[in-house]
Amino acid sequence: MTLDDAWLVGVDLQHVFGDPASPWASAQYPRAVAATQRLLPAFAGRTVLTRFVAPAEPRGAWVPYYADWPFALVPDDDPLYALAPELADLDVPVVSAPTFGKWGPALAAAVHGAGTLVLTGVSTDCCVLSTALAAADAGVAVRVVTDGCAGATDADHHRALETMGLYAPLITLTTVAEVLG
């Protein structure tokens, strides 16, 4: 793979998914952060981080969602939604959205019409999956870094990867070593 027009997108590498005390914690979160850090030098000037944040006022299907997860209905600047400390000081664009999928006008603008997105992050079975499918539908080639993502559980991680694998060649599964090779 040539990295010339590819952008690294670190999906939702935030405290809420990394804190073992959080109901949304992923045991493999440290692996996703470490993999993202390993990839950063290869994507200098072509990296975007995303953040999941709660809406100011939930609407529609989000109303019962936040009834189930009231702890997460906090302002954007709450420490719960802070980026991983290892990534918080990077000088890169950060796209925040109250949706699982991050592909949309803000992320499209942040990656400047990239031909390829290389995705890492959490959770494989929610925000990564939703972002990958929407970007692929928009005609962007997507490479999901399997060892750079973390699911709610290992089983959920693998199921999501299997699902995204069905979208080849729009979505390609890869590893950190393959991206850097």
Secondary structure, 3 states (H helix, E strand, C coil): CCCCCEEEEEECCEHHHHCCCCCCCCCCHHHHHHHHHHHHHHHCCCEEEEEECCCCCCCCCHHHHHHHCHHHCCCCCCHHHCECCCCCCCCCCEEEECCCCCCCHHHHHHCCCCCEEEEEEECHHHHHHHHHHHHHHCCCEEEEEEEEEECCCHHHHHHHHHHHHCCCCCEEEECHHHHHC
